[in-house]
């Protein structure tokens, strides 16, 4: 399948975060992401490929979902936090950063459910 035919998305909640997280994907550091269950499934499904856009909307990578699970915020473990690739990759950093993120979105709540996705980098674009 030609990447131009795939759905697109960007990480985070703004251009700066999108660029930062994309760089982690391109470097091989980030192979997981999550979002609030209240946002819906966001077109994710195991085996689906999507194009990652940078903060300016330019296609930069193709990723493929390899795992998709639901779990509570408090149930995210060290392995998933590490795979998200952010900060020092610790569970403590993950919890602090994601609490701030979900609060910015107005979605944080104790016990909130998350969609947790692992993906693989299929292709770099450009």
Secondary structure as UniProt FT lines:
FT   HELIX           3..5
FT   STRAND          8..9
FT   HELIX           15..26
FT   TURN            27..28
FT   STRAND          32..36
FT   HELIX           37..39
FT   TURN            42..43
FT   TURN            46..47
FT   STRAND          49..53
FT   TURN            55..56
FT   STRAND          59..72
FT   HELIX           73..75
FT   HELIX           78..84
FT   TURN            87..88
FT   HELIX           91..104
FT   TURN            105..106
FT   TURN            110..111
FT   STRAND          113..124
//
